[in-house]
């Protein structure tokens, strides 16, 4: 029985060559890949960080993921921060150490020793998926001030004629 099946599949019909019956599979086309950003300035222009804290997270992301192999490092220090802020043509913060502390307090970096920080998953997701923000120029929208005594339910004061005291 197997011999008959084998003979059936090996035989060719008249006028049909073997190659036309079972064509060779073609390789799948490779999908287009997004261009790799290999320098900090083009990454900054593409992601458009809104403030120095976001830019510090972007520098940490660049150093951990995209930098050339001789520049890659997990640790971000004050010296590296100022070096890459200058390379990206981003305004230097007045206090680079406090920018790193603020980025840690914002949840983008973790402490990796004295004066050294590394990118954490929150910072990675901010840079990889959260920036650039949609519908804006990358600037963070300011929050409304909140009255600490009464919350947001504070009613505005009425203006007009002063109320008179009613005597009884």
Beta strands, then each sheet from edge to edge (+ up, - down):
strand 1: 109-111
strand 2: 117-119
sheet 1: 1+ 2-
end
